[in-house]
Amino acid sequence: MAGFSIDRFVDLYAHRTSGMSASEVRALFAVASRPEVVSLAGGMPFVQALATDDVLDVVREVFDEHGSAALQYGGGQGAPGLREQLTRLMAAEAIEGDPEDIVITTGAQQALDLIGKIFVDPGDLIAVEAPAYVGALTAFGAYEPRYLQLEIDDDGMLVDQLEEALVRGERPKFVYTCPNFGNPSGVTLSYDRRRQLVALCRETGIPIIEDNPYGLLQFEGEPLPALRALDPENVIYLGTVSKVFSPGVRIGWALAEQSVVQRLVLAKEAADLCGSSFTMLVTERYFADEERWRSNLASLVETYRSRCRAMLEAIDEHFPDGAMWTRPAGGFYVWVTLPEWFDTRAMLAAAVERRVAYVPGTAFYPDGRGGNQMRLAFCYPSEDRIREGISRLGALLEDEQDLYRSLHP
């Protein structure tokens, strides 16, 4: 019978699969695809801003130069030309790198999985921001770690909490952070805390995993130095072209010292043997023209600036008293904290009935807290759709608040 099956292998699965569950973000994509629903949930880049002619030109150039070889297997570490090109892309954020110290991955998401595979044994402690990127929690979770959750404020991770944990005798295998316009919080780690974090981790020999998908999408203020730039020897840097070119080409990378690179390559070859030669060549050629990619990036940044402002203005107008939210200077997301009695997970069905979607905060904590929080994405809908979605959501929040007050006079 379609849609129903008996799991005949239930007693045979590895123990680690018992903790695996579908991402709440992924589960919302089906809802988000309905045209009547304003999706403030998924962090989909606005690829429509990319000049289609530029991409077609790049593809033609790849086939003109490489012919059918563009469709062949490649090396496990990734195409040398692309690795060279990515050093120039990172230089735009003052990050120095050697092509030999780069591993190309299937999106930065695969890099997160490989990091978990080579570093984490069951029961190991790892430090993450609270809230943290759900994809990182999913990737690391397969290797059964324990979590040291470090809270954030408007200046990013509270590094003092890491120092206090170390004094207590806790020692994480690594610290994972998304320091620029973080997912889901939208906040940026301050300069002073960056220096504090790299000094503390350097002193204690704890590596930092710096995940930086949004660094080039800054639309307010001045850029801060990457953690990798502050300490190249102790920071493993993860990058992606998904936010500045195309998520569909699935090109990410890890920049690390050689002993880490060698293990990452072995782990990647065990997972998928090699990446796509075609998409690596297309990506290499796209970024070879600096004027082209910078022009397209500028268009994206302006789009996200306008949409973020529309969202913040609408939240100011429509959200009830007691709500708090971040004010990002780049990236994709606004993080909302409501009074404690709100349950954003339980409220989601009612939101979808009102034709608006968001991601409940519980998705971003390994212990399931965050029930009164939500992530709102401004990257994909138009300004008018964002305003309409926030208006619908604000009306729901007001109704929920009125109901609560009537039951708790």
N, C-alpha and C positions, 0 to 999 in steps of 0.2 A: 504493500500500500504506500503510495507516494507520500513523502513527508514523515513516515514513521519507520523506524528500524530498531532492531534489537542489537545492542552493542555486545557482540560475541567475544570481543577482546578485552572486556572491562577489567579482567584480572591480570592482564599482561602489560598494560601501559607502565612506563617508568613513573616512579613516585613523583618526580618533578612536574609531571603534567597535571597533577591534581590541583596545583596552584594557578594554572593557566586559565584565563577567562577572556572573553571577547572585550576589546576596548570599547568603552562607552562612546568614544569619538567615532570609531568605525561603525558602530551600530546606528549612529545618527545619520550616516550618509544616505541611507535609503529615504529617510524623512526629508533630508535636505534637497533631494532631487525632485521633490514634488513642487511644481511651479507656484502653487498658492502659498507655500510656506517660506517665510523669510528666514533663511538659515544664518544665524549668528554663531553657528557651532563649528563647522569644519574650517581648518586653517588652509583653505585652498588658495594658492597664489592666483593673482588676476592675470592669467596668461594671455587674455585678449589684448593686453597692452603691448605684447610683443609683436614686432613687425613681421608679418607672415612672409613677406618677400625676403627678409633677411635670412630666415630659416631655410627657405627654398634655395636661396643662393648657396648657403653653406652646404646643404645636402648635395647639390650638383657639384660643387667644388670637391667634396670628398670622393664622389664616384669618378669624377674626371681624373683625379690624382691617383686613387688607389684601386679603382675598378672592383672586381669581385673580391679582392683581398679584404675589403672593408667588411665583408660578411663572414670572415673566417674567425676561428678561435684566436684569443690573444693570451698574453702572459698573466700569471696570477697576481702580480703586483700592480698591473695596469700599464697602459701604453706610455712609453717614455715621453713622447711628445706632449701628452696631456699632463703628465706630472710636471714637466717643465713649465707648461702654461699656467698651471695652478700656483706655482711659486710666484708668478707675476700677479695673479689675482690676489693672493694673500698679501703681496707687497702693498696693495692699495690700502691695507689696514696696518701697514708697518710691521708685518710679520715676515721674518726671514725663514727660508726653508730650502733644503737641498732636495732635488727630485728623487734622490736615492732614499730619502727618509719619508717618502709618501707612499701610502697604499691606497689604491682606488677601490672603492666599495660600492655596492649597489645601494646608493643613497647613504646618507649618514646613519640611517636606521640600522643597516647591516653593520656599520662600524661599532655601534652601541652593542649589538649582539656579540660581535667578535671580542670586544673589550670584556664583556661578561665571561665569555668562554675562556679567555686566557688568564683572567685574574681571579675569578670567584669560585671558591669551593663552597659546598653546602654549609650554611651556618656562619660564613664570613660576614663581617660587618662592613658595610659601605655607607658613606655619608652622602646625602642628597638634600637639596633644598626642599622646603615644605611650604607651598606646594612645588611639585617637580613635574617635568614633562612626562606625560603618561606613556609615551613610546619608550622612554628610557626605563621606566619602572617595569614595563612589560618585558623588555629585552633582558634586563638584569634579573627579573623575577624567575626566569626559567632556570637560573643557576642557584636558586634557593638561598639568597643572602638574608642577613638581618639588616635593618636600616637604622642609621642614625639620622634623624630628621632635624634639619637646621632651619629654623623659622626665618622669614624674610620681613623686611619693612620697605619703605620707599627707597632706601639705599641698597636694597638687595640682601643677600645672605647675612645673617648675624654671625659673623666669624667668631665672636666671643663665645658663642655656644660650642663651637668646635674646640676652642681652646679649653673650655671648662670640661668637655668630655675627655680630652686627652689627659687633663689633670686627674680625672677620676680613674684613669687607667684604660679607657676604651681606645682602640686603635683601628680605625677603618683601613681597608685595603686601598681605597682611593676616595677622593672627593669629586663628586659629579656636580657640575654647575653649568647653567646657561646664562652667562653674565650680561649679555646685551639684549635688552627688551625681551626678557625671558618668557618662555612658554611654560605655564599659562599666565604668569603674573604681569607681564609687560614691563616690569621694573628692571633697572640697570644697576649693577654692582658699582658702588662709588669707587673713586680712585684710591682713597685711603684704605678701604676694605680690600681692594685688589692687592695692594702692597702688603697688607696684614695677612691675607690668605696665602700668598705665594711665600712670604717669609716663614710663616708658621709651618706650612707643608714642607718647605725645603729643609727646615731645621729638624723636622721629625721623620723625614724620608717618606712622606706619604704623597704619591702622585696625584695630580689634579687632571681630571678629564674635562677639558673646556669645549663645550658644544656651542658653536657659533653660527647658526643658520641665518641670523637676522642682522649681523653686524653692519652690512652695507646698506641696510634699509633705515638709516637714521634720518629723521625729518625735523628734529628739534635739537638744539644744543651742539656741543662739540664732541667728537669721538674721544673715547678713553682708550688707553693702551690695552691690547689683548694680554691676557694672562701669559700666553706663550711668549709674547715680546718681553715681559718682565722676567720670565724664568724659562728659557728654552729647554733646559735640561730636565726639568721636573714636571712639565706640562705636556700632556698628550692632547693635541688639538684636532678637533673634528670639524670638517667643513662640508658644504653641499652647494650645488648650483641650482637646487630646486627653487629657491626663492629669488634668485637673480637671473635665471634663464628659464629652465623648464623642469618641473617635477617629473615629467614623463620620461626623460632620458635616464633617470635613476643613477646620477653620478654624485657620489660623495667621496670623502677621503679622510684618512687619518695621517697626521704628521707627528712623528715620534722619533726617539733615538733608535739606533739600529737593532738592539736586542729585542725591542718591542716590535719593530717592523717585521723582523724575521718570524716571530710567533704569529703576528697578524696574518702574514702571507700564508703560512701553513694552515691556520684556521680557516682562512677564506677559501683556499684551494680544496679543503675538505668539504666546504659547504656548497660551492658552486663552480669550482675549477678555475673559472675566470669570468671577468665581466664582459659586456657587449663591446666588441671591437667597433661596431658601427656607431653606437652612441658616444663612445669615447672619442672617436675621430670627429664626429659632428661637434661635440663640445669643445674639443681642442681648436677646431677651425673657427667656431663662433667667437671664442675669447681671444683669438689671434688678432682680431681687428678691434683695437682698444676704443676707437671712436664709436664703433657700432655698439659694443656692449655698454659703454658708459652712457651713451644717448638713451638706450632702452632702459637702463637702470634709473636714470634721472626721471623718465616718464613714470616708472613704477613708484618711485619715492614720492613724487608729487601726487599720484593717485592715492597712495596710502595716507599721506598727510591729510588730504581733503576728507577721506572717509573716516579717519580717526577723529578729526574735529567734528564731523557730523554726528558721530556716535557720542562723543563727550557732551556736546551741546544738547542732544536729545535726552541723554541720561540726566543731565542737570534739570531738564524741564519735566521729565515724566516719572523719575524714580521717587519713592516715598522717603520721608524723613527716617533717619537711622541707617540708610544705605551708605556704604563707602565704596570707593572704587579708585583704581590706579589711573595715572595719567601718563601713558607711555610716550617716549620720545622717538620711537621707531617700532619696527616689527609689525605684528598682526593683532595683538590682543589687549583687551581690558579685563581686569580681574575685579569682580564685584563681591563684596562681603555684606550680607544682610543681617538684621537682628537674629540672634541665636535660635529663635523658635522657628524660623523658616526652614523648610526641607525642600531644597531645589531638586532633589532626585524624585521625590514624590510629586512635585509640582510640574514636572516636565510633560506629562501626558496632557494636563490642562493647557500648558503653553502650546503644544502642538495643535490642540483643538482650536486654539486662537490663531493658528497659522504663524507661529514663531518658534524657533528652536535655539537652544544653547547647550553647553556642556555642564552638567552638575559638577560641583567642586570635588565630590568624593572620588572622581576618576584620577585625581592628581596627588593622592596621598596613599602610601602603601598600607596604612592602618584604617582607611575608609572614612576618616574624618572629613571635614569640609562640607558638611550637609547644608550649611547656610551660605555657601559660596557658589559662584558660577563663572565660567569663562565665556566671554563674548568676543567674537572675531569680526573685525571690520574690513578684512582684506578683500573679500569677494563681492558682497552686494554693493549696489550703487548707493550714493548718498541718500536718495529718496527712499530706497528700500530699507536702508539702515534706520532712517527716521521712523518709517512705518513700523518696522520690527520692534524698535525700542518703545514706541507708543503702545503697541499691543502688549508688550511685556510689562511695561509700567502699569497699565490698567489691571493686569492680572495680579501684580504685586499689591496694588492698592486694595483689590478685592480680598486677597488673602489676609492682608493686614486688618481690614474691617471685620472679617470673620473671626480672626483671632481675638480682637478687642471685644467683640460681642460675647465670646465665650469666656473671656478673662477680664471682666469689668474692673 
